[in-house]
Amino acid sequence: MSYLAKTALTGAMILTGVAAAQAENAKVVFGTNWLAQAEHGGFYQSVADGTYAECGLDVEIVSGGPQVNNRALLLAGRIDYHMGGDLLDTFNAAREEIPVVLAAAIFQKHPQVLLTHPGKAETFEDLKDLELLIGDNGFSNFYQWMISAYGFTVEQRRPYTYNSAPFISNENSAMQGFLSSEPFAIEKEAGFKPNVFLIADAGYSSYSTSIEVMRSTIEEKPEQVQCFVDGSIKGWYNYLYGDNTAANEMIKAANPDITDEKLAYAHGKMKSEGIVDSGDALEMGIGAVNEQVISDFYAKVVEAGVVEDGLDWSANVTDQFVNKKVGMDLKPAN
């Protein structure tokens, strides 16, 4: 038998073994908050390489999207785990007394950015000299923090309708976006590389892309939750630092509009800007949860008038399943 044939046979045997293990494992469903993309890569990685299966789970990933509310499905008991947005979701859950718990914070930095034309801003404060294209949702949350922390004004804000044409045509404007999306699109569409300002680096210290789970699941199935969190953490190390080919193929199958170039761009930005592996994650592992970080962010958004003072959000957060240095051995030595 040729080497290539042996390799193919070995690969088939591995996939067959993973499939068999999954058939015997507990079926759980994880709902993302948007269409499949590199920003979900670690979760797909652990499905693709059998990491979830190794600890007893058969995980199905269900994509979110513009017409899909997977968080509502979590609350209704139709899915088991959900990809949360940022800490404002956690504070809202506390306000509404919804028993959903943040069990891991995959993104240590929020990927929200502001883009400018080249040479139009050198620092975050320089953005105060520009018109800012900000959507209604952004205006009601992170822009209120920008007003409170830096002195931005309501008057300089212009509505952003997710059309980049006004930004491209006006070099004295800045536009909101996500680190791995709009900068890439502007380079392709307009032919210039925008300056990019990550609001996390300016002090907007919210976690993002969390793992959310119902409190009842934690109480009734803590071993399952630990398996899912550990598997996800290992998946993110392997996606960022290992061979992520199989995960990317799964992402492209779930979202045929995404390209290899876009996946590679997003992967590179997550690494270079420390979106996943930075801050407390460097010492405690990916997914780290630090209540001091949450408390600090809460104080900022209270001061900005985004969230009311006096919320007890502690019941909606747990570090029970993280901060254990899981998967750190999978990261290559510098």
BADREN-464159 format. One record per residue (C-alpha): residue number from 1; residue in three letters; y, z, x. Coordinates in nm, 4 decimals, padded with zeros to 6 digits. Layout:
! residues N
- NUM	ALA	Y	Z	X
...
! end
This chain:
! residues 334
- 1	MET	00.0000	00.0000	00.0000
- 2	SER	00.3439	-00.0948	00.1357
- 3	TYR	00.6133	00.1609	00.2143
- 4	LEU	00.8285	00.0347	-00.0736
- 5	ALA	00.5384	00.0587	-00.3141
- 6	LYS	00.4602	00.4111	-00.1994
- 7	THR	00.8259	00.5073	-00.2410
- 8	ALA	00.8372	00.3635	-00.5902
- 9	LEU	00.5163	00.5428	-00.6825
- 10	THR	00.6466	00.8719	-00.5465
- 11	GLY	00.9685	00.8327	-00.7431
- 12	ALA	00.7776	00.7556	-01.0597
- 13	MET	00.5564	01.0609	-01.0075
- 14	ILE	00.8641	01.2822	-00.9643
- 15	LEU	01.0234	01.1503	-01.2817
- 16	THR	00.6960	01.1910	-01.4674
- 17	GLY	00.6698	01.5485	-01.3442
- 18	VAL	01.0252	01.6244	-01.4539
- 19	ALA	00.9583	01.4717	-01.7951
- 20	ALA	00.6416	01.6765	-01.8337
- 21	ALA	00.8215	01.9942	-01.7362
- 22	GLN	01.0978	01.9187	-01.9851
- 23	ALA	00.8440	01.8694	-02.2609
- 24	GLU	00.7264	02.2268	-02.2072
- 25	ASN	01.0737	02.3764	-02.1700
- 26	ALA	01.3132	02.5207	-02.4248
- 27	LYS	01.5303	02.2509	-02.5792
- 28	VAL	01.9046	02.3212	-02.5634
- 29	VAL	02.2055	02.1017	-02.6331
- 30	PHE	02.5255	02.0994	-02.4291
- 31	GLY	02.8304	01.9349	-02.5843
- 32	THR	03.1074	01.8015	-02.3616
- 33	ASN	03.4702	01.7754	-02.4685
- 34	TRP	03.5184	01.4063	-02.3927
- 35	LEU	03.3376	01.0843	-02.3077
- 36	ALA	03.0992	01.0962	-02.0107
- 37	GLN	03.2802	01.0796	-01.6763
- 38	ALA	03.2681	01.2108	-01.3220
- 39	GLU	03.4407	01.5275	-01.4390
- 40	HIS	03.1124	01.6093	-01.6157
- 41	GLY	02.9022	01.5081	-01.3182
- 42	GLY	02.7432	01.8393	-01.2251
- 43	PHE	02.5880	01.8798	-01.5683
- 44	TYR	02.4391	01.5305	-01.5604
- 45	GLN	02.3197	01.5977	-01.2069
- 46	SER	02.1075	01.8927	-01.3170
- 47	VAL	01.9472	01.6884	-01.5927
- 48	ALA	01.8824	01.3958	-01.3598
- 49	ASP	01.7281	01.5924	-01.0730
- 50	GLY	01.5339	01.8431	-01.2831
- 51	THR	01.7335	02.1525	-01.1874
- 52	TYR	01.7578	02.2734	-01.5470
- 53	ALA	01.3884	02.2010	-01.5964
- 54	GLU	01.2977	02.4140	-01.2944
- 55	CYS	01.4153	02.7289	-01.4711
- 56	GLY	01.2759	02.6410	-01.8112
- 57	LEU	01.5322	02.4298	-01.9971
- 58	ASP	01.5206	02.0808	-02.1429
- 59	VAL	01.8931	02.0046	-02.1660
- 60	GLU	02.0393	01.7293	-02.3803
- 61	ILE	02.4036	01.6403	-02.3140
- 62	VAL	02.6031	01.5248	-02.6162
- 63	SER	02.9328	01.3538	-02.5387
- 64	GLY	03.2579	01.4469	-02.7029
- 65	GLY	03.5283	01.1965	-02.7852
- 66	PRO	03.8285	01.1241	-03.0051
- 67	GLN	03.6274	01.1601	-03.3270
- 68	VAL	03.3903	01.4344	-03.2083
- 69	ASN	03.4491	01.8105	-03.2186
- 70	ASN	03.1620	01.9632	-03.0244
- 71	ARG	03.3278	02.3055	-03.0226
- 72	ALA	03.2998	02.3130	-03.4009
- 73	LEU	02.9311	02.2274	-03.3630
- 74	LEU	02.8933	02.5238	-03.1255
- 75	LEU	03.0515	02.7572	-03.3795
- 76	ALA	02.8234	02.6148	-03.6487
- 77	GLY	02.5129	02.6744	-03.4362
- 78	ARG	02.4308	02.3046	-03.4057
- 79	ILE	02.4647	02.2989	-03.0272
- 80	ASP	02.3941	02.5771	-02.7770
- 81	TYR	02.6606	02.5365	-02.5056
- 82	HIS	03.0001	02.3732	-02.4946
- 83	MET	03.2397	02.2477	-02.2287
- 84	GLY	03.5630	02.4360	-02.2891
- 85	GLY	03.9090	02.3013	-02.2140
- 86	ASP	04.1281	02.5649	-02.0524
- 87	LEU	04.2116	02.9335	-02.0965
- 88	LEU	04.4349	02.8643	-02.3943
- 89	ASP	04.1107	02.7956	-02.5844
- 90	THR	03.9903	03.1421	-02.4840
- 91	PHE	04.3113	03.3081	-02.5964
- 92	ASN	04.3010	03.1204	-02.9270
- 93	ALA	03.9432	03.2387	-02.9813
- 94	ALA	04.0575	03.5969	-02.9219
- 95	ARG	04.3430	03.5565	-03.1687
- 96	GLU	04.1126	03.4158	-03.4374
- 97	GLU	03.8329	03.6632	-03.3577
- 98	ILE	03.5865	03.3816	-03.2898
- 99	PRO	03.2836	03.5129	-03.0946
- 100	VAL	03.2754	03.2344	-02.8367
- 101	VAL	03.2600	03.3471	-02.4736
- 102	LEU	03.3657	03.1807	-02.1492
- 103	ALA	03.0619	03.2291	-01.9231
- 104	ALA	03.1612	03.0151	-01.6232
- 105	ALA	03.4773	02.8409	-01.5026
- 106	ILE	03.3669	02.5166	-01.3402
- 107	PHE	03.7178	02.3894	-01.2639
- 108	GLN	03.9076	02.6519	-01.0681
- 109	LYS	04.2158	02.4295	-01.0919
- 110	HIS	04.3502	02.2584	-01.4021
- 111	PRO	04.3512	01.8798	-01.3383
- 112	GLN	04.6764	01.8178	-01.5294
- 113	VAL	04.9264	01.6229	-01.3194
- 114	LEU	05.2689	01.4643	-01.3367
- 115	LEU	05.3202	01.1206	-01.1830
- 116	THR	05.6353	00.9659	-01.0392
- 117	HIS	05.7255	00.6389	-00.8792
- 118	PRO	05.7021	00.6429	-00.4986
- 119	GLY	05.9932	00.8222	-00.3336
- 120	LYS	06.1374	00.9613	-00.6566
- 121	ALA	06.0219	01.3202	-00.6044
- 122	GLU	05.9041	01.5138	-00.3031
- 123	THR	05.8512	01.8550	-00.4655
- 124	PHE	05.7605	01.9817	-00.8104
- 125	GLU	06.1176	02.1009	-00.8644
- 126	ASP	06.2452	01.7483	-00.7937
- 127	LEU	06.0909	01.6486	-01.1263
- 128	LYS	06.3822	01.8251	-01.2965
- 129	ASP	06.5977	01.5229	-01.2056
- 130	LEU	06.3769	01.2816	-01.4026
- 131	GLU	06.2940	01.1967	-01.7610
- 132	LEU	05.9510	01.3428	-01.8358
- 133	LEU	05.7022	01.1678	-02.0613
- 134	ILE	05.5063	01.4557	-02.2152
- 135	GLY	05.2771	01.4432	-02.5191
- 136	ASP	05.3126	01.6799	-02.8128
- 137	ASN	05.0172	01.8946	-02.7054
- 138	GLY	05.1441	01.9199	-02.3494
- 139	PHE	05.4940	02.0010	-02.4740
- 140	SER	05.3605	02.2961	-02.6739
- 141	ASN	05.1663	02.4456	-02.3835
- 142	PHE	05.2079	02.3573	-02.0163
- 143	TYR	05.5607	02.2190	-02.0603
- 144	GLN	05.6737	02.5494	-02.2116
- 145	TRP	05.5466	02.7131	-01.8933
- 146	MET	05.7443	02.4570	-01.6882
- 147	ILE	06.0577	02.5516	-01.8820
- 148	SER	05.9932	02.9232	-01.8307
- 149	ALA	05.8863	02.9124	-01.4649
- 150	TYR	06.1018	02.6319	-01.3253
- 151	GLY	06.3906	02.5677	-01.5641
- 152	PHE	06.2860	02.2300	-01.7009
- 153	THR	06.4646	02.1392	-02.0236
- 154	VAL	06.3719	02.0220	-02.3701
- 155	GLU	06.6339	01.7489	-02.3403
- 156	GLN	06.4714	01.5744	-02.0445
- 157	ARG	06.1394	01.5459	-02.2234
- 158	ARG	06.0486	01.2177	-02.3908
- 159	PRO	05.7419	01.1804	-02.6166
- 160	TYR	05.4380	01.0399	-02.4389
- 161	THR	05.2188	00.8215	-02.6575
- 162	TYR	04.9493	00.7552	-02.3963
- 163	ASN	05.1100	00.4214	-02.3179
- 164	SER	05.2060	00.3926	-01.9521
- 165	ALA	05.4484	00.0993	-02.0002
- 166	PRO	05.7622	00.3168	-02.0413
- 167	PHE	05.6783	00.4988	-01.7183
- 168	ILE	05.6059	00.1819	-01.5241
- 169	SER	05.9338	00.0218	-01.6354
- 170	ASN	06.1507	00.3278	-01.5626
- 171	GLU	06.1444	00.4428	-01.2024
- 172	ASN	06.3495	00.7502	-01.2934
- 173	SER	06.0741	00.8890	-01.5140
- 174	ALA	05.7631	01.1000	-01.4642
- 175	MET	05.4505	01.0874	-01.6787
- 176	GLN	05.1798	01.3385	-01.7586
- 177	GLY	04.8177	01.2575	-01.6807
- 178	PHE	04.4938	01.3861	-01.5378
- 179	LEU	04.4291	01.3814	-01.1661
- 180	SER	04.1311	01.1482	-01.1771
- 181	SER	04.2506	00.9156	-01.4537
- 182	GLU	04.6161	00.8103	-01.4877
- 183	PRO	04.6904	00.7782	-01.1125
- 184	PHE	04.3921	00.5446	-01.0841
- 185	ALA	04.5048	00.3439	-01.3879
- 186	ILE	04.8631	00.3118	-01.2608
- 187	GLU	04.7453	00.1807	-00.9250
- 188	LYS	04.5394	-00.0835	-01.1055
- 189	GLU	04.7946	-00.1746	-01.3710
- 190	ALA	05.1258	-00.1486	-01.1876
- 191	GLY	05.0184	-00.2147	-00.8299
- 192	PHE	05.1806	00.0913	-00.6761
- 193	LYS	05.0448	00.4295	-00.5766
- 194	PRO	05.2319	00.7014	-00.7675
- 195	ASN	05.3281	01.0376	-00.6281
- 196	VAL	05.1059	01.2953	-00.7952
- 197	PHE	05.1937	01.6594	-00.8630
- 198	LEU	04.9119	01.8909	-00.9683
- 199	ILE	05.0537	02.1596	-01.1966
- 200	ALA	04.7880	02.4024	-01.0731
- 201	ASP	04.9435	02.3832	-00.7270
- 202	ALA	05.2792	02.4671	-00.8854
- 203	GLY	05.1401	02.7859	-01.0384
- 204	TYR	04.9750	02.6855	-01.3667
- 205	SER	04.6711	02.8958	-01.2862
- 206	SER	04.4401	02.8274	-01.5810
- 207	TYR	04.0717	02.7626	-01.5359
- 208	SER	03.9442	02.4446	-01.6957
- 209	THR	03.6115	02.2812	-01.7866
- 210	SER	03.4370	02.6056	-01.8686
- 211	ILE	03.0923	02.6794	-02.0071
- 212	GLU	03.1287	02.8335	-02.3510
- 213	VAL	02.8502	03.0041	-02.5427
- 214	MET	02.8307	03.2159	-02.8559
- 215	ARG	02.8204	03.5910	-02.8028
- 216	SER	02.5008	03.6099	-03.0080
- 217	THR	02.3256	03.3774	-02.7619
- 218	ILE	02.4260	03.6031	-02.4726
- 219	GLU	02.2906	03.9044	-02.6584
- 220	GLU	01.9675	03.7408	-02.7713
- 221	LYS	01.8902	03.5015	-02.4827
- 222	PRO	02.0563	03.6228	-02.1633
- 223	GLU	01.7837	03.4669	-01.9450
- 224	GLN	01.8463	03.1282	-02.1031
- 225	VAL	02.2212	03.1583	-02.0485
- 226	GLN	02.1638	03.2549	-01.6848
- 227	CYS	01.9360	02.9543	-01.6393
- 228	PHE	02.1924	02.7175	-01.7877
- 229	VAL	02.4798	02.8593	-01.5836
- 230	ASP	02.2805	02.8662	-01.2583
- 231	GLY	02.1510	02.5149	-01.3200
- 232	SER	02.5004	02.3867	-01.3887
- 233	ILE	02.6394	02.5487	-01.0744
- 234	LYS	02.3665	02.3978	-00.8575
- 235	GLY	02.4254	02.0651	-01.0259
- 236	TRP	02.7911	02.0731	-00.9301
- 237	TYR	02.7131	02.1464	-00.5660
- 238	ASN	02.4651	01.8607	-00.5600
- 239	TYR	02.7003	01.6247	-00.7438
- 240	LEU	02.9911	01.6955	-00.5115
- 241	TYR	02.8052	01.7145	-00.1810
- 242	GLY	02.4695	01.5409	-00.2309
- 243	ASP	02.3257	01.2191	-00.3679
- 244	ASN	02.4767	01.1769	-00.7144
- 245	THR	02.3423	00.8277	-00.7833
- 246	ALA	02.1093	00.9291	-01.0661
- 247	ALA	02.3783	01.1400	-01.2345
- 248	ASN	02.6265	00.8536	-01.2202
- 249	GLU	02.3712	00.6199	-01.3741
- 250	MET	02.3317	00.8653	-01.6624
- 251	ILE	02.7091	00.8843	-01.7026
- 252	LYS	02.7374	00.5047	-01.7136
- 253	ALA	02.4583	00.4851	-01.9686
- 254	ALA	02.6414	00.7362	-02.1902
- 255	ASN	02.9803	00.5688	-02.1343
- 256	PRO	02.9399	00.1965	-02.0602
- 257	ASP	03.3167	00.1532	-02.0119
- 258	ILE	03.3221	00.3586	-01.6926
- 259	THR	03.2873	00.1853	-01.3561
- 260	ASP	03.1473	00.2778	-01.0175
- 261	GLU	03.4981	00.2517	-00.8735
- 262	LYS	03.6375	00.4961	-01.1313
- 263	LEU	03.3497	00.7387	-01.0722
- 264	ALA	03.4040	00.7265	-00.6961
- 265	TYR	03.7799	00.7803	-00.7356
- 266	ALA	03.7357	01.0827	-00.9620
- 267	HIS	03.4658	01.2297	-00.7378
- 268	GLY	03.6925	01.1970	-00.4346
- 269	LYS	03.9888	01.3572	-00.6083
- 270	MET	03.7837	01.6528	-00.7323
- 271	LYS	03.6769	01.7168	-00.3740
- 272	SER	04.0056	01.6531	-00.1952
- 273	GLU	04.2127	01.8640	-00.4360
- 274	GLY	03.9644	02.1489	-00.4704
- 275	ILE	03.9354	02.1181	-00.8469
- 276	VAL	03.5852	02.2685	-00.8522
- 277	ASP	03.5320	02.4321	-00.5155
- 278	SER	03.8411	02.6352	-00.4286
- 279	GLY	03.9893	02.9795	-00.4796
- 280	ASP	03.7311	03.2416	-00.5722
- 281	ALA	03.4592	02.9756	-00.5778
- 282	LEU	03.4770	02.9559	-00.1982
- 283	GLU	03.3573	03.3158	-00.1723
- 284	MET	03.1621	03.3724	-00.4963
- 285	GLY	03.0335	03.0264	-00.5759
- 286	ILE	03.1255	02.7474	-00.8156
- 287	GLY	03.1900	02.8724	-01.1679
- 288	ALA	03.3572	03.1925	-01.0464
- 289	VAL	03.5346	03.4035	-01.3073
- 290	ASN	03.7999	03.6530	-01.1972
- 291	GLU	03.9621	03.8555	-01.4730
- 292	GLN	04.2705	03.9077	-01.2545
- 293	VAL	04.3240	03.5300	-01.2519
- 294	ILE	04.2937	03.5209	-01.6300
- 295	SER	04.5266	03.8175	-01.6712
- 296	ASP	04.7837	03.6513	-01.4452
- 297	PHE	04.7713	03.3280	-01.6424
- 298	TYR	04.7907	03.5173	-01.9702
- 299	ALA	05.1085	03.6882	-01.8548
- 300	LYS	05.2604	03.3495	-01.7655
- 301	VAL	05.1929	03.1891	-02.1020
- 302	VAL	05.3083	03.5013	-02.2862
- 303	GLU	05.6372	03.4861	-02.0958
- 304	ALA	05.6612	03.1160	-02.1810
- 305	GLY	05.6105	03.1895	-02.5498
- 306	VAL	05.2901	02.9875	-02.5717
- 307	VAL	05.0705	03.2854	-02.6635
- 308	GLU	05.1680	03.6147	-02.8225
- 309	ASP	05.1520	03.9391	-02.6294
- 310	GLY	04.8882	04.2011	-02.7062
- 311	LEU	04.5777	03.9820	-02.7397
- 312	ASP	04.2560	04.1453	-02.6227
- 313	TRP	04.0798	03.8458	-02.4727
- 314	SER	03.8304	04.0517	-02.2686
- 315	ALA	03.5525	04.0154	-02.5283
- 316	ASN	03.5820	03.6356	-02.4966
- 317	VAL	03.5189	03.6324	-02.1206
- 318	THR	03.2262	03.7470	-01.9087
- 319	ASP	03.1426	03.7357	-01.5378
- 320	GLN	02.7851	03.8476	-01.6107
- 321	PHE	02.6378	03.5110	-01.5140
- 322	VAL	02.8589	03.4059	-01.2198
- 323	ASN	03.0066	03.5335	-00.8918
- 324	LYS	02.6561	03.5545	-00.7401
- 325	LYS	02.6951	03.2848	-00.4712
- 326	VAL	02.4333	03.0724	-00.6472
- 327	GLY	02.4005	02.7267	-00.4938
- 328	MET	02.6279	02.7888	-00.1979
- 329	ASP	02.3400	02.7052	00.0328
- 330	LEU	02.3512	02.3505	-00.1074
- 331	LYS	02.6985	02.2920	00.0372
- 332	PRO	02.6977	02.1259	00.3792
- 333	ALA	02.8347	02.3345	00.6653
- 334	ASN	03.1799	02.2281	00.7799
! end
